[in-house]
Amino acid sequence: MREWTFAQGFALLALNAQDSLHMTTAKKIAVRCMAAAAILEWELDQGNLQGPFSTISEEDVENLAAVPHQQEVLRELLKRKEGLQTALPERLKQVIHFSNRILKRIESSFADPLKGMDLLEEIPNLLGCDMNYVTASVTMREYRSNEEAYTRITEGLRAEILEDGEMTDETILMLWLLRESSCLYDFFSKEELKRVAQRMTQLYQTNAMARAILAIDIHRAPEIAVKNFLRGKKEAFSTPIGTGVDFVFPFWSVHNRSLLKQKLGLRTRNSAYRT
């Protein structure tokens, strides 16, 4: 089992228990965040995460053949232009506009290498064993991440986020990705989310990079609403600075907090390795 990159690590969390055959609403949200992870990974590799601008060229894209998920995402950002110079927030927000066709290619650019590394596999979905699905010849399969890798990533994140001490840039970025993909409920209990609230507020107040990244939204409100309705997990939780997910950014506008409140109550999947 080979080591994974930053973006691949997030993909192992985001794809676990997702429908592997169909582009569901939940998977659209996950793959868009995976695309954002690829952008962040490229910025980390270039050492330009906190720079005002960075430039992507055709030559950069061609040189990324060994990192297919970065190559696929950056190629789409270029849109056949000779070069692209934008600030990081603008670049990340472009993933909102990726079509299903593009998202499918990005999914494959992550999933295929991870399968080759024995970090991801496709297994039959239990729902597909239902007689109604069998007789209708409906095939249902889902992704399952390697248990050892999944546990290493989640336990490492939990330790660094919940315990005192400085967070690395990678952990701050991963925390933002968990927020945007609605994964927080999968890895933190109701009580632990209060601590996550405190940590995110502290980061916003004391860390310039965190302040910039945590203020970015890459969601689509209609998809979030659909996923929220289907999830059936809408119970709000109370925190020292508010109710529901207002804890994340008590300093946000009411409009943004209301959209975020929808997002953090979305996710019920990714439970393959939960106890």
N, C-alpha and C positions, 0 to 999 in steps of 0.2 A: 504494500500500500504506500504510494508516494505522497509526499506532503502537498497540501493544497495552497493556493494563493488566497489573498484577502477576499476577492470577489467570489472565488469558488467556495470559500468557507461560508459566506452568506448564502450562496445558492443551495448548499446542503441543508441549511435551515429552511429556506423559502420553498424548496421543491418537495421536501419530505411530506408524504401523504397527499400530494397534489395529483389530480387526474392527469395521467401521462399522455392521453390520447386526444383530449379536447381542451380548447382554450376557454376555460370557464372564467367567470368574473373574478374569482379568487386568484386564479393563476395569472390573469392579466395584471393584477396589482403586484403579484410576486415577481413576475418577469420584468415589469417596468422598474422595480426596485433593483433587480439583478443588473439591469442595464445601467442604472445609476451607480451601482457598486463597481461596475467595470470602468466607468468614467473616473470615479474616485481612485480606483486602483492605478489607473494610468497617471493621474495627477500625483499620486504618492511616488510612483516609480520615477517621475520626472522631477521630483522635489519641488513642485510648484503648487502645492495644495493651498498655500496662503497668498500666492501671488495675485495681483489684480487681473491679469489676463494670461492666457496661454494659447499657443497656436498649434493647430493640428494640420498636417500636410499629407498629401498623397504618399509621400515617402515614408512618413511616420506609420501610416496604415499598412503599407507593404512590408515594413520591417516587423510587423506584429504577427507574422504567420505562425509563430510558435505559441502565441497567446490568442487563440481564436475568438474568445469572448470579447476581448478588447478590440480586436480587429473588426469584428462584426458591428459592434456598437459605434466605434469611431468612423467606420465607413459610412454608416447611416447619417451620422452627424455632419459629415462633410457634404453629403448630397451632391457629389460629383464636382464640388468646387475645388479650386486649386489649394486653397488654404482656409482655415476657419479660426478666427480670433475672437473669443468671447470670454466673459467672466464666468466663473464656476457656477453661480446660481442660474444664469441663463442657460448654460449647457445642460445642467441637470434637469431643468424644467422642460427641455425638449423631449424627454422620454414620454411625457404626457401625450404627445401627438403620434407616437409610434402605432402603426396599424397592427391588426392581428397577424398579417402576413410577416411583418417585420419582427413582431414579438415571437413568432414561431421559430424564425431563424435564430434569434438570440437565445431562445430556450435550447435549441439543438447545439448551439456553440458552447453552451455550458454543460448540458446533459451528456453529450457524446464523449467528451474527454473524461468527465467524472466516471462514466461507466467503464471506460478503458482503464481507469486507475483503481477500479473496484471500490469506488466510494459511493456509487449510486446504482440502483437496479430498478427494474420494473417488475411489479408483482400483481397478481389478480386482486382486484378490489372485492371485498367481501360482499358488497351490494350486488356485484355481478353474478354471484352464486344464486341470487333470488330466481325462482322458477320463472317468474314473469319476464325477467331479462334474458334468461337462457332460451326460452321458447321464442322470444322475439329476435333472437340472434344478435343481441346487444352485447358488445364486449366492453368491459370496464376494467381498466388497469390503473395503477397508481405508482408513483415513485416511492422508493424507500432508501433513505440515506444509510451509509455504513454506521452501525451503532457506536463503534468506538470513536470514530471521527465526530459524529454528532454530539456525543457526550463530552468529548474534549473541548469542543467549541463552546457549547452551552455552559459548561461548568466554569470554564475560563472566563467567559463574559460575566457570569453571575458573580464570581468572586471579585473581579475588578470593579464592577459597577456597585455592588452592595457594600464592599468594605471601604474603609477610609483610605486616603492616599490619592495621588494623581492618576488620572486615566491616560493611557497612551492615545495618540491620535487615531490609531486603528480602532480602538474600543469606542471612542466618541463617535466615529463614523458608523460603526456597527450599531450603536445604540440608536442613532438617527434612522438607519435602515430598518431596524426592528420596529421603530415607531411608525414609519411610513408604510410598512408592509403589514401593520397590525399584528405583529408577532409577540408583543409584550406580554399578553395574557398567557402565552404558551410557556414562558420561561420564568415568570415571577408570580408569586401568590398575591392575593389581594393586599395583605399586609406589607409584602415586599415592595409593592408598587408605590407605597408611601415613601419608602427610602429612595426608590428610583426618582420620584418627584423631587425630593430634596437634592439629589445629585444633579439632576438636569437643571434645576434652578441655580445651583451653585456654579455649574459650568457656564451657564449663560451670563452670569454676573462676573466671572473671573477669567474666562478663557476666550480670547478673541476668535480663534478658529471655531470653537463650539458655538459661539454666538452667531457667527455667519452661517454655519451649516444647519443649526437647529431652527433657524427662521425660514427655511425653505420647505415648501410643500410641493409634492409631485403626485398628487392624487387627482382623480376625476370624481367629482361629487356624485353623478348618477351611478357610477359603478360602486362607489362606497355605499350609497343608499341601498342598492340591490343586495350587496353582500351583507350589509347589516340586517336587512329583512330576512334573508335566507339563513343567516347564522342563528338567529333566535337567542343570541347571548347579548342582551341589551342592558343587563343589570349594571347600574352605575355604582361606583365605589367612592367612599368619602376619604378625604385627605385633609391634612392640617390647613391647607390653603384653598380648599374648595371641594366641590362635589363632582363626581365623574372625572373626566380627563382635564378639567380646568387646571389641575395641578401641574401640567406640563409647562404651560406658559401663562402664569397669572397676569403677565404683563402684555399678553397679546390682545388684539382687538376682539370684541365680542364675536364678530363674524368668524374670524379664524379659529377661535376657541370652539365655536359651535361646530365647525367642520371637523376639527380634530376630535371633538367629543364623539362624533360618529365613528371615526376611524379606529380609535383604540378599543372599541367594543365589538370588533368585527369577527375576530378569528377564532374558529373552533378546531381547525385542522391541526396538522403537525403534532399529533398526539401519539405517534407510534412508540416513542420512548419515554413518555411521561409515566410516572408512577402514581 
